[in-house]
Amino acid sequence: MAKKVKKRKEIKQKLLHKYRLVILNESTFEEKISFKLSRMNVFVTGSLFIIGLIGFTILLIAFTPLREYIPGYSSTKLKRQATELTYRTDSLVATLNYTNRYLENIRKVLRGDVENNEINRDSLFDQYKLDPSTIDLTPIKEDSLLRAQVALEDKYNLFERNINNPGQVLFSPLSGTISQEFNTENKHFAVDVVAPMDSPIKAVANGTVIFAEWTAETGYVIILEHMDGLLSVYKHNGSLNKGQGDVVRSGEVIASVGNTGELTTGPHLHFELWSNGSPIDPLNFIDFK
């Protein structure tokens, strides 16, 4: 036991024993700097220096671009470029899907394919039916005053007011004789207008040309996109005056009457109207005479 205590004292004395570190001029042996050190001071100072050096190195690697030079760390520029490319890829995929759907609708218009979706109208109206017994139909004071005011105005009004919105006015694309009318049973979603060869064909409304190409079955075809989801289609043209992307005005000449394509029996215009992907009878909106 005494030996262990004596050994501990010796170790403690060695750690706390003072040493003098002197820096001398080699030529004159003049003392320049001197330090009093102990083994304990050297150990503590060295440990603190090493810990500080390690912490400083970690900060440099974590918060400065120096980490890019260490194998395994990716470049900040590369990360930024990868993020931008990811966003662009998502945008391109969304645009591509939208374009594919749009082109598929154009193909349906060109082929005349229409899905036959039968809908039960009664099932649609059932959800909006209300029980009159649960509604208070007693007119309020403001409603009575408004009714009296309107009745008084109409009593002395000499002219009828046009309260119905006529919607978009369509220009006649061509004057001629109707050889075949709109018929959904025969899948003829158009009217055929017979006219002399090279007669000018005009745009029915303001719009943009979204298709202007040659097809084997219908010859020269031009399709215009108008407001409110309306499409006008002109087939079997002899020539086209507009190209894809052109903006046209109502009544502007866009093509001429021809006899092109396999599905034609003479000079005429095959004219179609589509509203939100569904065919409509052009004779309900346009007078071709």
Secondary structure as a PSIPRED ss2 file (coil, helix, strand):
# PSIPRED VFORMAT (PSIPRED V4.0)

   1 M C   1.000  0.000  0.000
   2 A H   0.000  1.000  0.000
   3 K H   0.000  1.000  0.000
   4 K H   0.000  1.000  0.000
   5 V H   0.000  1.000  0.000
   6 K H   0.000  1.000  0.000
   7 K H   0.000  1.000  0.000
   8 R H   0.000  1.000  0.000
   9 K H   0.000  1.000  0.000
  10 E H   0.000  1.000  0.000
  11 I H   0.000  1.000  0.000
  12 K H   0.000  1.000  0.000
  13 Q H   0.000  1.000  0.000
  14 K H   0.000  1.000  0.000
  15 L H   0.000  1.000  0.000
  16 L H   0.000  1.000  0.000
  17 H C   1.000  0.000  0.000
  18 K E   0.000  0.000  1.000
  19 Y E   0.000  0.000  1.000
  20 R E   0.000  0.000  1.000
  21 L E   0.000  0.000  1.000
  22 V E   0.000  0.000  1.000
  23 I E   0.000  0.000  1.000
  24 L E   0.000  0.000  1.000
  25 N C   1.000  0.000  0.000
  26 E C   1.000  0.000  0.000
  27 S C   1.000  0.000  0.000
  28 T C   1.000  0.000  0.000
  29 F C   1.000  0.000  0.000
  30 E C   1.000  0.000  0.000
  31 E E   0.000  0.000  1.000
  32 K E   0.000  0.000  1.000
  33 I E   0.000  0.000  1.000
  34 S E   0.000  0.000  1.000
  35 F E   0.000  0.000  1.000
  36 K E   0.000  0.000  1.000
  37 L E   0.000  0.000  1.000
  38 S E   0.000  0.000  1.000
  39 R H   0.000  1.000  0.000
  40 M H   0.000  1.000  0.000
  41 N H   0.000  1.000  0.000
  42 V H   0.000  1.000  0.000
  43 F H   0.000  1.000  0.000
  44 V H   0.000  1.000  0.000
  45 T H   0.000  1.000  0.000
  46 G H   0.000  1.000  0.000
  47 S H   0.000  1.000  0.000
  48 L H   0.000  1.000  0.000
  49 F H   0.000  1.000  0.000
  50 I H   0.000  1.000  0.000
  51 I H   0.000  1.000  0.000
  52 G H   0.000  1.000  0.000
  53 L H   0.000  1.000  0.000
  54 I H   0.000  1.000  0.000
  55 G H   0.000  1.000  0.000
  56 F H   0.000  1.000  0.000
  57 T H   0.000  1.000  0.000
  58 I H   0.000  1.000  0.000
  59 L H   0.000  1.000  0.000
  60 L H   0.000  1.000  0.000
  61 I H   0.000  1.000  0.000
  62 A H   0.000  1.000  0.000
  63 F H   0.000  1.000  0.000
  64 T C   1.000  0.000  0.000
  65 P H   0.000  1.000  0.000
  66 L H   0.000  1.000  0.000
  67 R H   0.000  1.000  0.000
  68 E H   0.000  1.000  0.000
  69 Y H   0.000  1.000  0.000
  70 I C   1.000  0.000  0.000
  71 P C   1.000  0.000  0.000
  72 G C   1.000  0.000  0.000
  73 Y C   1.000  0.000  0.000
  74 S C   1.000  0.000  0.000
  75 S C   1.000  0.000  0.000
  76 T H   0.000  1.000  0.000
  77 K H   0.000  1.000  0.000
  78 L H   0.000  1.000  0.000
  79 K H   0.000  1.000  0.000
  80 R H   0.000  1.000  0.000
  81 Q H   0.000  1.000  0.000
  82 A H   0.000  1.000  0.000
  83 T H   0.000  1.000  0.000
  84 E H   0.000  1.000  0.000
  85 L H   0.000  1.000  0.000
  86 T H   0.000  1.000  0.000
  87 Y H   0.000  1.000  0.000
  88 R H   0.000  1.000  0.000
  89 T H   0.000  1.000  0.000
  90 D H   0.000  1.000  0.000
  91 S H   0.000  1.000  0.000
  92 L H   0.000  1.000  0.000
  93 V H   0.000  1.000  0.000
  94 A H   0.000  1.000  0.000
  95 T H   0.000  1.000  0.000
  96 L H   0.000  1.000  0.000
  97 N H   0.000  1.000  0.000
  98 Y H   0.000  1.000  0.000
  99 T H   0.000  1.000  0.000
 100 N H   0.000  1.000  0.000
 101 R H   0.000  1.000  0.000
 102 Y H   0.000  1.000  0.000
 103 L H   0.000  1.000  0.000
 104 E H   0.000  1.000  0.000
 105 N H   0.000  1.000  0.000
 106 I H   0.000  1.000  0.000
 107 R H   0.000  1.000  0.000
 108 K H   0.000  1.000  0.000
 109 V H   0.000  1.000  0.000
 110 L H   0.000  1.000  0.000
 111 R H   0.000  1.000  0.000
 112 G C   1.000  0.000  0.000
 113 D C   1.000  0.000  0.000
 114 V C   1.000  0.000  0.000
 115 E C   1.000  0.000  0.000
 116 N C   1.000  0.000  0.000
 117 N C   1.000  0.000  0.000
 118 E C   1.000  0.000  0.000
 119 I C   1.000  0.000  0.000
 120 N C   1.000  0.000  0.000
 121 R H   0.000  1.000  0.000
 122 D H   0.000  1.000  0.000
 123 S H   0.000  1.000  0.000
 124 L H   0.000  1.000  0.000
 125 F H   0.000  1.000  0.000
 126 D H   0.000  1.000  0.000
 127 Q C   1.000  0.000  0.000
 128 Y C   1.000  0.000  0.000
 129 K C   1.000  0.000  0.000
 130 L C   1.000  0.000  0.000
 131 D C   1.000  0.000  0.000
 132 P H   0.000  1.000  0.000
 133 S H   0.000  1.000  0.000
 134 T H   0.000  1.000  0.000
 135 I C   1.000  0.000  0.000
 136 D C   1.000  0.000  0.000
 137 L C   1.000  0.000  0.000
 138 T C   1.000  0.000  0.000
 139 P C   1.000  0.000  0.000
 140 I C   1.000  0.000  0.000
 141 K H   0.000  1.000  0.000
 142 E H   0.000  1.000  0.000
 143 D H   0.000  1.000  0.000
 144 S H   0.000  1.000  0.000
 145 L H   0.000  1.000  0.000
 146 L H   0.000  1.000  0.000
 147 R H   0.000  1.000  0.000
 148 A H   0.000  1.000  0.000
 149 Q H   0.000  1.000  0.000
 150 V H   0.000  1.000  0.000
 151 A H   0.000  1.000  0.000
 152 L H   0.000  1.000  0.000
 153 E H   0.000  1.000  0.000
 154 D H   0.000  1.000  0.000
 155 K H   0.000  1.000  0.000
 156 Y C   1.000  0.000  0.000
 157 N C   1.000  0.000  0.000
 158 L C   1.000  0.000  0.000
 159 F C   1.000  0.000  0.000
 160 E C   1.000  0.000  0.000
 161 R C   1.000  0.000  0.000
 162 N C   1.000  0.000  0.000
 163 I C   1.000  0.000  0.000
 164 N C   1.000  0.000  0.000
 165 N C   1.000  0.000  0.000
 166 P C   1.000  0.000  0.000
 167 G C   1.000  0.000  0.000
 168 Q C   1.000  0.000  0.000
 169 V C   1.000  0.000  0.000
 170 L C   1.000  0.000  0.000
 171 F C   1.000  0.000  0.000
 172 S C   1.000  0.000  0.000
 173 P C   1.000  0.000  0.000
 174 L C   1.000  0.000  0.000
 175 S C   1.000  0.000  0.000
 176 G C   1.000  0.000  0.000
 177 T E   0.000  0.000  1.000
 178 I E   0.000  0.000  1.000
 179 S E   0.000  0.000  1.000
 180 Q E   0.000  0.000  1.000
 181 E C   1.000  0.000  0.000
 182 F C   1.000  0.000  0.000
 183 N E   0.000  0.000  1.000
 184 T C   1.000  0.000  0.000
 185 E C   1.000  0.000  0.000
 186 N C   1.000  0.000  0.000
 187 K C   1.000  0.000  0.000
 188 H E   0.000  0.000  1.000
 189 F C   1.000  0.000  0.000
 190 A C   1.000  0.000  0.000
 191 V E   0.000  0.000  1.000
 192 D E   0.000  0.000  1.000
 193 V E   0.000  0.000  1.000
 194 V E   0.000  0.000  1.000
 195 A C   1.000  0.000  0.000
 196 P C   1.000  0.000  0.000
 197 M C   1.000  0.000  0.000
 198 D C   1.000  0.000  0.000
 199 S C   1.000  0.000  0.000
 200 P E   0.000  0.000  1.000
 201 I E   0.000  0.000  1.000
 202 K E   0.000  0.000  1.000
 203 A C   1.000  0.000  0.000
 204 V C   1.000  0.000  0.000
 205 A C   1.000  0.000  0.000
 206 N C   1.000  0.000  0.000
 207 G E   0.000  0.000  1.000
 208 T E   0.000  0.000  1.000
 209 V E   0.000  0.000  1.000
 210 I E   0.000  0.000  1.000
 211 F E   0.000  0.000  1.000
 212 A E   0.000  0.000  1.000
 213 E E   0.000  0.000  1.000
 214 W E   0.000  0.000  1.000
 215 T E   0.000  0.000  1.000
 216 A C   1.000  0.000  0.000
 217 E C   1.000  0.000  0.000
 218 T C   1.000  0.000  0.000
 219 G E   0.000  0.000  1.000
 220 Y E   0.000  0.000  1.000
 221 V E   0.000  0.000  1.000
 222 I E   0.000  0.000  1.000
 223 I E   0.000  0.000  1.000
 224 L E   0.000  0.000  1.000
 225 E E   0.000  0.000  1.000
 226 H C   1.000  0.000  0.000
 227 M H   0.000  1.000  0.000
 228 D H   0.000  1.000  0.000
 229 G H   0.000  1.000  0.000
 230 L E   0.000  0.000  1.000
 231 L E   0.000  0.000  1.000
 232 S E   0.000  0.000  1.000
 233 V E   0.000  0.000  1.000
 234 Y E   0.000  0.000  1.000
 235 K E   0.000  0.000  1.000
 236 H E   0.000  0.000  1.000
 237 N E   0.000  0.000  1.000
 238 G E   0.000  0.000  1.000
 239 S E   0.000  0.000  1.000
 240 L E   0.000  0.000  1.000
 241 N C   1.000  0.000  0.000
 242 K C   1.000  0.000  0.000
 243 G C   1.000  0.000  0.000
 244 Q C   1.000  0.000  0.000
 245 G C   1.000  0.000  0.000
 246 D C   1.000  0.000  0.000
 247 V E   0.000  0.000  1.000
 248 V E   0.000  0.000  1.000
 249 R C   1.000  0.000  0.000
 250 S C   1.000  0.000  0.000
 251 G C   1.000  0.000  0.000
 252 E C   1.000  0.000  0.000
 253 V E   0.000  0.000  1.000
 254 I E   0.000  0.000  1.000
 255 A E   0.000  0.000  1.000
 256 S E   0.000  0.000  1.000
 257 V E   0.000  0.000  1.000
 258 G E   0.000  0.000  1.000
 259 N C   1.000  0.000  0.000
 260 T C   1.000  0.000  0.000
 261 G C   1.000  0.000  0.000
 262 E C   1.000  0.000  0.000
 263 L C   1.000  0.000  0.000
 264 T C   1.000  0.000  0.000
 265 T C   1.000  0.000  0.000
 266 G C   1.000  0.000  0.000
 267 P C   1.000  0.000  0.000
 268 H E   0.000  0.000  1.000
 269 L E   0.000  0.000  1.000
 270 H E   0.000  0.000  1.000
 271 F E   0.000  0.000  1.000
 272 E E   0.000  0.000  1.000
 273 L E   0.000  0.000  1.000
 274 W E   0.000  0.000  1.000
 275 S E   0.000  0.000  1.000
 276 N C   1.000  0.000  0.000
 277 G C   1.000  0.000  0.000
 278 S E   0.000  0.000  1.000
 279 P E   0.000  0.000  1.000
 280 I E   0.000  0.000  1.000
 281 D C   1.000  0.000  0.000
 282 P H   0.000  1.000  0.000
 283 L H   0.000  1.000  0.000
 284 N H   0.000  1.000  0.000
 285 F C   1.000  0.000  0.000
 286 I C   1.000  0.000  0.000
 287 D C   1.000  0.000  0.000
 288 F C   1.000  0.000  0.000
 289 K C   1.000  0.000  0.000
